[in-house]
Amino acid sequence: VQLVESGGDLVQPGGSLRLSCDCRGFTFSRFGVSWYRQAPGKERELVATIISSGSRSTYADSVKGRFTISRNNAKNMAYLQMNSLKPEDTAVYLCHARNSLYAYWGRGTQVTVSS
């Protein structure tokens, strides 16, 4: 099983990034997917979740209206579109896949928002 995040970068406040999560080794279409983030010295925070079919998603209040989670079950990929980025969005962003029996984590990708 592998979850490989990519797309993290240094970006100025107000900028945008699109994170990707390449999922392999399990039946992706049967798993819900979430993006978490962890900043230095802070607890891991749930950012967004999308159900297995992709028909419903939920967001943390801190990112609602700015971030969009999506998935492509044909490509075994999940995405996080991040707009209007703020310095407080700086963190390692981790992809997480879960069903009723199993849960898998990626290693994360660094997002830094700074001028």
KOLGU-4560 file (N, C-alpha, C; in nm, 3 decimals, padded with zeros to 5 digits):
<recs>
<n_xx: 00.085 n_yy: -00.120 n_zz: 00.000 ca_xx: 00.000 ca_yy: 00.000 ca_zz: 00.000 c_xx: 00.088 c_yy: 00.124 c_zz: 00.000 mol: A seq: 1 type: VAL>
<n_xx: 00.053 n_yy: 00.218 n_zz: -00.085 ca_xx: 00.127 ca_yy: 00.345 ca_zz: -00.090 c_xx: 00.032 c_yy: 00.460 c_zz: -00.112 mol: A seq: 2 type: GLN>
<n_xx: 00.051 n_yy: 00.567 n_zz: -00.036 ca_xx: -00.014 ca_yy: 00.694 ca_zz: -00.061 c_xx: 00.098 c_yy: 00.796 c_zz: -00.074 mol: A seq: 3 type: LEU>
<n_xx: 00.110 n_yy: 00.857 n_zz: -00.190 ca_xx: 00.221 ca_yy: 00.949 ca_zz: -00.216 c_xx: 00.164 c_yy: 01.087 c_zz: -00.250 mol: A seq: 4 type: VAL>
<n_xx: 00.191 n_yy: 01.181 n_zz: -00.159 ca_xx: 00.146 ca_yy: 01.319 ca_zz: -00.181 c_xx: 00.248 c_yy: 01.396 c_zz: -00.263 mol: A seq: 5 type: GLU>
<n_xx: 00.200 n_yy: 01.492 n_zz: -00.337 ca_xx: 00.287 ca_yy: 01.582 ca_zz: -00.412 c_xx: 00.215 c_yy: 01.716 c_zz: -00.431 mol: A seq: 6 type: SER>
<n_xx: 00.292 n_yy: 01.815 n_zz: -00.473 ca_xx: 00.234 ca_yy: 01.946 ca_zz: -00.503 c_xx: 00.264 c_yy: 02.053 c_zz: -00.400 mol: A seq: 7 type: GLY>
<n_xx: 00.323 n_yy: 02.016 n_zz: -00.288 ca_xx: 00.357 ca_yy: 02.115 ca_zz: -00.188 c_xx: 00.467 c_yy: 02.208 c_zz: -00.238 mol: A seq: 8 type: GLY>
<n_xx: 00.465 n_yy: 02.331 n_zz: -00.189 ca_xx: 00.562 ca_yy: 02.430 ca_zz: -00.238 c_xx: 00.561 c_yy: 02.551 c_zz: -00.147 mol: A seq: 9 type: ASP>
<n_xx: 00.650 n_yy: 02.644 n_zz: -00.175 ca_xx: 00.650 ca_yy: 02.775 ca_zz: -00.112 c_xx: 00.565 c_yy: 02.867 c_zz: -00.199 mol: A seq: 10 type: LEU>
<n_xx: 00.467 n_yy: 02.933 n_zz: -00.137 ca_xx: 00.376 ca_yy: 03.019 ca_zz: -00.212 c_xx: 00.350 c_yy: 03.146 c_zz: -00.130 mol: A seq: 11 type: VAL>
<n_xx: 00.323 n_yy: 03.255 n_zz: -00.199 ca_xx: 00.295 ca_yy: 03.380 ca_zz: -00.130 c_xx: 00.151 c_yy: 03.381 c_zz: -00.077 mol: A seq: 12 type: GLN>
<n_xx: 00.126 n_yy: 03.460 n_zz: 00.026 ca_xx: -00.012 ca_yy: 03.474 ca_zz: 00.074 c_xx: -00.105 c_yy: 03.517 c_zz: -00.039 mol: A seq: 13 type: PRO>
<n_xx: -00.223 n_yy: 03.455 n_zz: -00.042 ca_xx: -00.317 ca_yy: 03.480 ca_zz: -00.150 c_xx: -00.302 c_yy: 03.388 c_zz: -00.268 mol: A seq: 14 type: GLY>
<n_xx: -00.197 n_yy: 03.310 n_zz: -00.271 ca_xx: -00.171 ca_yy: 03.220 ca_zz: -00.381 c_xx: -00.249 c_yy: 03.091 c_zz: -00.372 mol: A seq: 15 type: GLY>
<n_xx: -00.225 n_yy: 03.004 n_zz: -00.470 ca_xx: -00.296 ca_yy: 02.877 ca_zz: -00.479 c_xx: -00.197 c_yy: 02.763 c_zz: -00.500 mol: A seq: 16 type: SER>
<n_xx: -00.239 n_yy: 02.646 n_zz: -00.453 ca_xx: -00.167 ca_yy: 02.521 ca_zz: -00.478 c_xx: -00.268 c_yy: 02.410 c_zz: -00.497 mol: A seq: 17 type: LEU>
<n_xx: -00.227 n_yy: 02.308 n_zz: -00.571 ca_xx: -00.308 ca_yy: 02.187 ca_zz: -00.583 c_xx: -00.224 c_yy: 02.068 c_zz: -00.539 mol: A seq: 18 type: ARG>
<n_xx: -00.267 n_yy: 02.004 n_zz: -00.432 ca_xx: -00.200 ca_yy: 01.884 ca_zz: -00.383 c_xx: -00.263 c_yy: 01.761 c_zz: -00.448 mol: A seq: 19 type: LEU>
<n_xx: -00.179 n_yy: 01.661 n_zz: -00.470 ca_xx: -00.226 ca_yy: 01.534 ca_zz: -00.525 c_xx: -00.185 c_yy: 01.420 c_zz: -00.432 mol: A seq: 20 type: SER>
<n_xx: -00.266 n_yy: 01.315 n_zz: -00.431 ca_xx: -00.237 ca_yy: 01.195 ca_zz: -00.353 c_xx: -00.254 c_yy: 01.074 c_zz: -00.446 mol: A seq: 21 type: CYS>
<n_xx: -00.144 n_yy: 01.012 n_zz: -00.477 ca_xx: -00.143 ca_yy: 00.893 ca_zz: -00.566 c_xx: -00.155 c_yy: 00.769 c_zz: -00.477 mol: A seq: 22 type: ASP>
<n_xx: -00.263 n_yy: 00.696 n_zz: -00.492 ca_xx: -00.293 ca_yy: 00.583 ca_zz: -00.403 c_xx: -00.279 c_yy: 00.451 c_zz: -00.477 mol: A seq: 23 type: CYS>
<n_xx: -00.203 n_yy: 00.358 n_zz: -00.416 ca_xx: -00.176 ca_yy: 00.230 ca_zz: -00.483 c_xx: -00.183 c_yy: 00.117 c_zz: -00.382 mol: A seq: 24 type: ARG>
<n_xx: -00.219 n_yy: 00.000 n_zz: -00.432 ca_xx: -00.213 ca_yy: -00.120 ca_zz: -00.349 c_xx: -00.339 c_yy: -00.153 c_zz: -00.271 mol: A seq: 25 type: GLY>
<n_xx: -00.445 n_yy: -00.079 n_zz: -00.295 ca_xx: -00.573 ca_yy: -00.109 ca_zz: -00.231 c_xx: -00.685 c_yy: -00.061 c_zz: -00.322 mol: A seq: 26 type: PHE>
<n_xx: -00.806 n_yy: -00.101 n_zz: -00.290 ca_xx: -00.922 ca_yy: -00.066 ca_zz: -00.373 c_xx: -00.967 c_yy: 00.075 c_zz: -00.339 mol: A seq: 27 type: THR>
<n_xx: -00.907 n_yy: 00.169 n_zz: -00.406 ca_xx: -00.925 ca_yy: 00.311 ca_zz: -00.374 c_xx: -01.071 c_yy: 00.352 c_zz: -00.371 mol: A seq: 28 type: PHE>
<n_xx: -01.149 n_yy: 00.301 n_zz: -00.462 ca_xx: -01.289 ca_yy: 00.344 ca_zz: -00.475 c_xx: -01.376 c_yy: 00.303 c_zz: -00.356 mol: A seq: 29 type: SER>
<n_xx: -01.323 n_yy: 00.220 n_zz: -00.268 ca_xx: -01.398 ca_yy: 00.176 ca_zz: -00.151 c_xx: -01.355 c_yy: 00.244 c_zz: -00.022 mol: A seq: 30 type: ARG>
<n_xx: -01.270 n_yy: 00.344 n_zz: -00.037 ca_xx: -01.217 ca_yy: 00.414 ca_zz: 00.079 c_xx: -01.257 c_yy: 00.562 c_zz: 00.076 mol: A seq: 31 type: PHE>
<n_xx: -01.294 n_yy: 00.613 n_zz: 00.193 ca_xx: -01.302 ca_yy: 00.757 ca_zz: 00.208 c_xx: -01.161 c_yy: 00.813 c_zz: 00.217 mol: A seq: 32 type: GLY>
<n_xx: -01.145 n_yy: 00.937 n_zz: 00.174 ca_xx: -01.013 ca_yy: 01.001 ca_zz: 00.175 c_xx: -01.021 c_yy: 01.133 c_zz: 00.249 mol: A seq: 33 type: VAL>
<n_xx: -00.921 n_yy: 01.159 n_zz: 00.328 ca_xx: -00.911 ca_yy: 01.286 ca_zz: 00.400 c_xx: -00.774 c_yy: 01.347 c_zz: 00.378 mol: A seq: 34 type: SER>
<n_xx: -00.770 n_yy: 01.477 n_zz: 00.391 ca_xx: -00.644 ca_yy: 01.550 ca_zz: 00.400 c_xx: -00.634 c_yy: 01.605 c_zz: 00.542 mol: A seq: 35 type: TRP>
<n_xx: -00.519 n_yy: 01.581 n_zz: 00.602 ca_xx: -00.486 ca_yy: 01.637 ca_zz: 00.732 c_xx: -00.366 c_yy: 01.731 c_zz: 00.713 mol: A seq: 36 type: TYR>
<n_xx: -00.343 n_yy: 01.812 n_zz: 00.814 ca_xx: -00.221 ca_yy: 01.893 ca_zz: 00.815 c_xx: -00.165 c_yy: 01.901 c_zz: 00.955 mol: A seq: 37 type: ARG>
<n_xx: -00.033 n_yy: 01.917 n_zz: 00.960 ca_xx: 00.034 ca_yy: 01.929 ca_zz: 01.089 c_xx: 00.141 c_yy: 02.035 c_zz: 01.080 mol: A seq: 38 type: GLN>
<n_xx: 00.125 n_yy: 02.137 n_zz: 01.161 ca_xx: 00.223 ca_yy: 02.245 ca_zz: 01.170 c_xx: 00.314 c_yy: 02.217 c_zz: 01.289 mol: A seq: 39 type: ALA>
<n_xx: 00.436 n_yy: 02.272 n_zz: 01.286 ca_xx: 00.530 ca_yy: 02.249 ca_zz: 01.397 c_xx: 00.470 c_yy: 02.291 c_zz: 01.530 mol: A seq: 40 type: PRO>
<n_xx: 00.478 n_yy: 02.201 n_zz: 01.628 ca_xx: 00.429 ca_yy: 02.233 ca_zz: 01.761 c_xx: 00.279 c_yy: 02.227 c_zz: 01.777 mol: A seq: 41 type: GLY>
<n_xx: 00.208 n_yy: 02.185 n_zz: 01.672 ca_xx: 00.062 ca_yy: 02.180 ca_zz: 01.678 c_xx: 00.013 c_yy: 02.038 c_zz: 01.654 mol: A seq: 42 type: LYS>
<n_xx: -00.110 n_yy: 02.011 n_zz: 01.698 ca_xx: -00.169 ca_yy: 01.880 ca_zz: 01.673 c_xx: -00.210 c_yy: 01.866 c_zz: 01.528 mol: A seq: 43 type: GLU>
<n_xx: -00.216 n_yy: 01.742 n_zz: 01.486 ca_xx: -00.263 ca_yy: 01.714 ca_zz: 01.351 c_xx: -00.409 c_yy: 01.757 c_zz: 01.338 mol: A seq: 44 type: ARG>
<n_xx: -00.441 n_yy: 01.822 n_zz: 01.228 ca_xx: -00.574 ca_yy: 01.880 ca_zz: 01.208 c_xx: -00.638 c_yy: 01.820 c_zz: 01.083 mol: A seq: 45 type: GLU>
<n_xx: -00.763 n_yy: 01.778 n_zz: 01.096 ca_xx: -00.839 ca_yy: 01.731 ca_zz: 00.980 c_xx: -00.881 c_yy: 01.852 c_zz: 00.897 mol: A seq: 46 type: LEU>
<n_xx: -00.846 n_yy: 01.849 n_zz: 00.770 ca_xx: -00.874 ca_yy: 01.962 ca_zz: 00.681 c_xx: -01.000 c_yy: 01.937 c_zz: 00.598 mol: A seq: 47 type: VAL>
<n_xx: -01.008 n_yy: 01.821 n_zz: 00.534 ca_xx: -01.121 ca_yy: 01.792 ca_zz: 00.446 c_xx: -01.134 c_yy: 01.641 c_zz: 00.427 mol: A seq: 48 type: ALA>
<n_xx: -01.258 n_yy: 01.598 n_zz: 00.402 ca_xx: -01.286 ca_yy: 01.456 ca_zz: 00.379 c_xx: -01.381 c_yy: 01.442 c_zz: 00.262 mol: A seq: 49 type: THR>
<n_xx: -01.361 n_yy: 01.338 n_zz: 00.183 ca_xx: -01.453 ca_yy: 01.307 ca_zz: 00.073 c_xx: -01.487 c_yy: 01.159 c_zz: 00.081 mol: A seq: 50 type: ILE>
<n_xx: -01.616 n_yy: 01.128 n_zz: 00.062 ca_xx: -01.657 ca_yy: 00.988 ca_zz: 00.073 c_xx: -01.614 c_yy: 00.909 c_zz: -00.051 mol: A seq: 51 type: ILE>
<n_xx: -01.630 n_yy: 00.778 n_zz: -00.045 ca_xx: -01.574 ca_yy: 00.691 ca_zz: -00.149 c_xx: -01.628 c_yy: 00.723 c_zz: -00.289 mol: A seq: 52 type: SER>
<n_xx: -01.755 n_yy: 00.757 n_zz: -00.298 ca_xx: -01.814 ca_yy: 00.787 ca_zz: -00.429 c_xx: -01.778 c_yy: 00.926 c_zz: -00.479 mol: A seq: 53 type: SER>
<n_xx: -01.731 n_yy: 01.010 n_zz: -00.390 ca_xx: -01.700 ca_yy: 01.148 ca_zz: -00.427 c_xx: -01.819 c_yy: 01.242 c_zz: -00.424 mol: A seq: 54 type: GLY>
<n_xx: -01.934 n_yy: 01.192 n_zz: -00.381 ca_xx: -02.056 ca_yy: 01.273 ca_zz: -00.389 c_xx: -02.074 c_yy: 01.368 c_zz: -00.271 mol: A seq: 55 type: SER>
<n_xx: -01.994 n_yy: 01.352 n_zz: -00.168 ca_xx: -02.008 ca_yy: 01.439 ca_zz: -00.051 c_xx: -01.872 c_yy: 01.467 c_zz: 00.010 mol: A seq: 56 type: ARG>
<n_xx: -01.855 n_yy: 01.590 n_zz: 00.057 ca_xx: -01.730 ca_yy: 01.628 ca_zz: 00.121 c_xx: -01.758 c_yy: 01.722 c_zz: 00.237 mol: A seq: 57 type: SER>
<n_xx: -01.665 n_yy: 01.726 n_zz: 00.330 ca_xx: -01.676 ca_yy: 01.813 ca_zz: 00.446 c_xx: -01.542 c_yy: 01.883 c_zz: 00.467 mol: A seq: 58 type: THR>
<n_xx: -01.548 n_yy: 01.998 n_zz: 00.537 ca_xx: -01.429 ca_yy: 02.081 ca_zz: 00.553 c_xx: -01.420 c_yy: 02.135 c_zz: 00.695 mol: A seq: 59 type: TYR>
<n_xx: -01.296 n_yy: 02.158 n_zz: 00.739 ca_xx: -01.275 ca_yy: 02.233 ca_zz: 00.862 c_xx: -01.320 c_yy: 02.377 c_zz: 00.839 mol: A seq: 60 type: ALA>
<n_xx: -01.370 n_yy: 02.440 n_zz: 00.945 ca_xx: -01.416 ca_yy: 02.579 ca_zz: 00.932 c_xx: -01.304 c_yy: 02.670 c_zz: 00.883 mol: A seq: 61 type: ASP>
<n_xx: -01.181 n_yy: 02.639 n_zz: 00.921 ca_xx: -01.068 ca_yy: 02.725 ca_zz: 00.888 c_xx: -01.036 c_yy: 02.729 c_zz: 00.739 mol: A seq: 62 type: SER>
<n_xx: -01.085 n_yy: 02.629 n_zz: 00.662 ca_xx: -01.054 ca_yy: 02.625 ca_zz: 00.519 c_xx: -01.179 c_yy: 02.632 c_zz: 00.431 mol: A seq: 63 type: VAL>
<n_xx: -01.296 n_yy: 02.633 n_zz: 00.492 ca_xx: -01.421 ca_yy: 02.631 ca_zz: 00.417 c_xx: -01.428 c_yy: 02.752 c_zz: 00.325 mol: A seq: 64 type: LYS>
<n_xx: -01.462 n_yy: 02.727 n_zz: 00.199 ca_xx: -01.471 ca_yy: 02.833 ca_zz: 00.101 c_xx: -01.340 c_yy: 02.863 c_zz: 00.030 mol: A seq: 65 type: GLY>
<n_xx: -01.230 n_yy: 02.808 n_zz: 00.080 ca_xx: -01.099 ca_yy: 02.831 ca_zz: 00.018 c_xx: -01.040 c_yy: 02.702 c_zz: -00.041 mol: A seq: 66 type: ARG>
<n_xx: -01.066 n_yy: 02.589 n_zz: 00.023 ca_xx: -01.009 ca_yy: 02.460 ca_zz: -00.019 c_xx: -01.121 c_yy: 02.373 c_zz: -00.078 mol: A seq: 67 type: PHE>
<n_xx: -01.083 n_yy: 02.290 n_zz: -00.174 ca_xx: -01.176 ca_yy: 02.194 ca_zz: -00.234 c_xx: -01.108 c_yy: 02.059 c_zz: -00.246 mol: A seq: 68 type: THR>
<n_xx: -01.172 n_yy: 01.957 n_zz: -00.188 ca_xx: -01.122 ca_yy: 01.820 ca_zz: -00.200 c_xx: -01.195 c_yy: 01.751 c_zz: -00.314 mol: A seq: 69 type: ILE>
<n_xx: -01.124 n_yy: 01.669 n_zz: -00.388 ca_xx: -01.186 ca_yy: 01.595 ca_zz: -00.498 c_xx: -01.111 c_yy: 01.462 c_zz: -00.515 mol: A seq: 70 type: SER>
<n_xx: -01.166 n_yy: 01.377 n_zz: -00.600 ca_xx: -01.103 ca_yy: 01.248 ca_zz: -00.626 c_xx: -01.137 c_yy: 01.200 c_zz: -00.766 mol: A seq: 71 type: ARG>
<n_xx: -01.051 n_yy: 01.115 n_zz: -00.818 ca_xx: -01.076 ca_yy: 01.048 ca_zz: -00.946 c_xx: -01.056 c_yy: 00.900 c_zz: -00.923 mol: A seq: 72 type: ASN>
<n_xx: -01.165 n_yy: 00.826 n_zz: -00.909 ca_xx: -01.155 ca_yy: 00.684 ca_zz: -00.876 c_xx: -01.097 c_yy: 00.602 c_zz: -00.991 mol: A seq: 73 type: ASN>
<n_xx: -01.109 n_yy: 00.651 n_zz: -01.113 ca_xx: -01.051 ca_yy: 00.580 ca_zz: -01.227 c_xx: -00.899 c_yy: 00.588 c_zz: -01.226 mol: A seq: 74 type: ALA>
<n_xx: -00.846 n_yy: 00.694 n_zz: -01.165 ca_xx: -00.700 ca_yy: 00.714 ca_zz: -01.162 c_xx: -00.641 c_yy: 00.686 c_zz: -01.024 mol: A seq: 75 type: LYS>
<n_xx: -00.726 n_yy: 00.651 n_zz: -00.927 ca_xx: -00.680 ca_yy: 00.626 ca_zz: -00.790 c_xx: -00.609 c_yy: 00.748 c_zz: -00.732 mol: A seq: 76 type: ASN>
<n_xx: -00.665 n_yy: 00.864 n_zz: -00.758 ca_xx: -00.605 ca_yy: 00.990 ca_zz: -00.715 c_xx: -00.702 c_yy: 01.073 c_zz: -00.633 mol: A seq: 77 type: MET>
<n_xx: -00.647 n_yy: 01.143 n_zz: -00.536 ca_xx: -00.722 ca_yy: 01.241 ca_zz: -00.459 c_xx: -00.649 c_yy: 01.374 c_zz: -00.469 mol: A seq: 78 type: ALA>
<n_xx: -00.725 n_yy: 01.483 n_zz: -00.453 ca_xx: -00.667 ca_yy: 01.616 ca_zz: -00.472 c_xx: -00.716 c_yy: 01.711 c_zz: -00.363 mol: A seq: 79 type: TYR>
<n_xx: -00.637 n_yy: 01.814 n_zz: -00.340 ca_xx: -00.680 ca_yy: 01.924 ca_zz: -00.254 c_xx: -00.641 c_yy: 02.053 c_zz: -00.323 mol: A seq: 80 type: LEU>
<n_xx: -00.741 n_yy: 02.124 n_zz: -00.373 ca_xx: -00.718 ca_yy: 02.256 ca_zz: -00.433 c_xx: -00.725 c_yy: 02.359 c_zz: -00.322 mol: A seq: 81 type: GLN>
<n_xx: -00.618 n_yy: 02.437 n_zz: -00.308 ca_xx: -00.609 ca_yy: 02.534 ca_zz: -00.200 c_xx: -00.594 c_yy: 02.674 c_zz: -00.261 mol: A seq: 82 type: MET>
<n_xx: -00.691 n_yy: 02.759 n_zz: -00.235 ca_xx: -00.689 ca_yy: 02.897 ca_zz: -00.286 c_xx: -00.682 c_yy: 02.995 c_zz: -00.170 mol: A seq: 83 type: ASN>
<n_xx: -00.649 n_yy: 03.118 n_zz: -00.201 ca_xx: -00.642 ca_yy: 03.224 ca_zz: -00.099 c_xx: -00.562 c_yy: 03.180 c_zz: 00.022 mol: A seq: 84 type: SER>
<n_xx: -00.447 n_yy: 03.126 n_zz: -00.003 ca_xx: -00.365 ca_yy: 03.070 ca_zz: 00.105 c_xx: -00.318 c_yy: 03.177 c_zz: 00.201 mol: A seq: 85 type: LEU>
<n_xx: -00.311 n_yy: 03.138 n_zz: 00.327 ca_xx: -00.270 ca_yy: 03.227 ca_zz: 00.436 c_xx: -00.146 c_yy: 03.170 c_zz: 00.504 mol: A seq: 86 type: LYS>
<n_xx: -00.068 n_yy: 03.254 n_zz: 00.571 ca_xx: 00.049 ca_yy: 03.200 ca_zz: 00.642 c_xx: 00.012 c_yy: 03.089 c_zz: 00.741 mol: A seq: 87 type: PRO>
<n_xx: -00.105 n_yy: 03.098 n_zz: 00.801 ca_xx: -00.145 ca_yy: 02.995 ca_zz: 00.897 c_xx: -00.180 c_yy: 02.861 c_zz: 00.831 mol: A seq: 88 type: GLU>
<n_xx: -00.182 n_yy: 02.856 n_zz: 00.699 ca_xx: -00.199 ca_yy: 02.729 ca_zz: 00.629 c_xx: -00.068 c_yy: 02.652 c_zz: 00.616 mol: A seq: 89 type: ASP>
<n_xx: 00.041 n_yy: 02.713 n_zz: 00.658 ca_xx: 00.171 ca_yy: 02.646 ca_zz: 00.651 c_xx: 00.172 c_yy: 02.521 c_zz: 00.737 mol: A seq: 90 type: THR>
<n_xx: 00.206 n_yy: 02.408 n_zz: 00.675 ca_xx: 00.204 ca_yy: 02.279 ca_zz: 00.745 c_xx: 00.250 c_yy: 02.170 c_zz: 00.649 mol: A seq: 91 type: ALA>
<n_xx: 00.272 n_yy: 02.053 n_zz: 00.705 ca_xx: 00.284 ca_yy: 01.932 ca_zz: 00.624 c_xx: 00.142 c_yy: 01.878 c_zz: 00.603 mol: A seq: 92 type: VAL>
<n_xx: 00.108 n_yy: 01.854 n_zz: 00.479 ca_xx: -00.026 ca_yy: 01.804 ca_zz: 00.444 c_xx: -00.016 c_yy: 01.655 c_zz: 00.413 mol: A seq: 93 type: TYR>
<n_xx: -00.102 n_yy: 01.578 n_zz: 00.480 ca_xx: -00.098 ca_yy: 01.432 ca_zz: 00.469 c_xx: -00.230 c_yy: 01.378 c_zz: 00.415 mol: A seq: 94 type: LEU>
<n_xx: -00.218 n_yy: 01.280 n_zz: 00.331 ca_xx: -00.332 ca_yy: 01.211 ca_zz: 00.272 c_xx: -00.363 c_yy: 01.087 c_zz: 00.357 mol: A seq: 95 type: CYS>
<n_xx: -00.492 n_yy: 01.060 n_zz: 00.378 ca_xx: -00.536 ca_yy: 00.949 ca_zz: 00.462 c_xx: -00.653 c_yy: 00.880 c_zz: 00.395 mol: A seq: 96 type: HIS>
<n_xx: -00.646 n_yy: 00.749 n_zz: 00.383 ca_xx: -00.754 ca_yy: 00.669 ca_zz: 00.325 c_xx: -00.804 c_yy: 00.572 c_zz: 00.429 mol: A seq: 97 type: ALA>
<n_xx: -00.938 n_yy: 00.559 n_zz: 00.438 ca_xx: -00.993 ca_yy: 00.474 ca_zz: 00.543 c_xx: -01.124 c_yy: 00.410 c_zz: 00.498 mol: A seq: 98 type: ARG>
<n_xx: -01.141 n_yy: 00.283 n_zz: 00.540 ca_xx: -01.274 ca_yy: 00.222 ca_zz: 00.533 c_xx: -01.302 c_yy: 00.160 c_zz: 00.670 mol: A seq: 99 type: ASN>
<n_xx: -01.399 n_yy: 00.074 n_zz: 00.680 ca_xx: -01.440 ca_yy: 00.022 ca_zz: 00.811 c_xx: -01.334 c_yy: -00.071 c_zz: 00.872 mol: A seq: 100 type: SER>
<n_xx: -01.241 n_yy: -00.119 n_zz: 00.789 ca_xx: -01.142 ca_yy: -00.215 ca_zz: 00.840 c_xx: -01.000 c_yy: -00.161 c_zz: 00.841 mol: A seq: 101 type: LEU>
<n_xx: -00.966 n_yy: -00.079 n_zz: 00.746 ca_xx: -00.827 ca_yy: -00.038 ca_zz: 00.726 c_xx: -00.813 c_yy: 00.114 c_zz: 00.718 mol: A seq: 102 type: TYR>
<n_xx: -00.693 n_yy: 00.160 n_zz: 00.752 ca_xx: -00.660 ca_yy: 00.301 ca_zz: 00.740 c_xx: -00.514 c_yy: 00.314 c_zz: 00.698 mol: A seq: 103 type: ALA>
<n_xx: -00.490 n_yy: 00.403 n_zz: 00.602 ca_xx: -00.355 ca_yy: 00.421 ca_zz: 00.549 c_xx: -00.319 c_yy: 00.568 c_zz: 00.545 mol: A seq: 104 type: TYR>
<n_xx: -00.189 n_yy: 00.594 n_zz: 00.566 ca_xx: -00.138 ca_yy: 00.732 ca_zz: 00.565 c_xx: -00.029 c_yy: 00.747 c_zz: 00.461 mol: A seq: 105 type: TRP>
<n_xx: -00.022 n_yy: 00.865 n_zz: 00.403 ca_xx: 00.094 ca_yy: 00.905 ca_zz: 00.326 c_xx: 00.196 c_yy: 00.971 c_zz: 00.417 mol: A seq: 106 type: GLY>
<n_xx: 00.309 n_yy: 01.011 n_zz: 00.358 ca_xx: 00.416 ca_yy: 01.072 ca_zz: 00.437 c_xx: 00.407 c_yy: 01.224 c_zz: 00.439 mol: A seq: 107 type: ARG>
<n_xx: 00.330 n_yy: 01.281 n_zz: 00.351 ca_xx: 00.307 ca_yy: 01.423 ca_zz: 00.357 c_xx: 00.386 c_yy: 01.503 c_zz: 00.255 mol: A seq: 108 type: GLY>
<n_xx: 00.338 n_yy: 01.625 n_zz: 00.231 ca_xx: 00.405 ca_yy: 01.721 ca_zz: 00.145 c_xx: 00.400 c_yy: 01.857 c_zz: 00.213 mol: A seq: 109 type: THR>
<n_xx: 00.511 n_yy: 01.931 n_zz: 00.207 ca_xx: 00.524 ca_yy: 02.057 ca_zz: 00.280 c_xx: 00.462 c_yy: 02.171 c_zz: 00.201 mol: A seq: 110 type: GLN>
<n_xx: 00.376 n_yy: 02.245 n_zz: 00.268 ca_xx: 00.320 ca_yy: 02.369 ca_zz: 00.213 c_xx: 00.366 c_yy: 02.484 c_zz: 00.302 mol: A seq: 111 type: VAL>
<n_xx: 00.430 n_yy: 02.582 n_zz: 00.242 ca_xx: 00.476 ca_yy: 02.699 ca_zz: 00.315 c_xx: 00.419 c_yy: 02.823 c_zz: 00.249 mol: A seq: 112 type: THR>
<n_xx: 00.347 n_yy: 02.902 n_zz: 00.329 ca_xx: 00.286 ca_yy: 03.025 ca_zz: 00.279 c_xx: 00.358 c_yy: 03.142 c_zz: 00.345 mol: A seq: 113 type: VAL>
<n_xx: 00.434 n_yy: 03.214 n_zz: 00.265 ca_xx: 00.516 ca_yy: 03.322 ca_zz: 00.320 c_xx: 00.552 c_yy: 03.418 c_zz: 00.209 mol: A seq: 114 type: SER>
<n_xx: 00.566 n_yy: 03.546 n_zz: 00.248 ca_xx: 00.610 ca_yy: 03.647 ca_zz: 00.152 c_xx: 00.760 c_yy: 03.664 c_zz: 00.160 mol: A seq: 115 type: SER>
</recs>
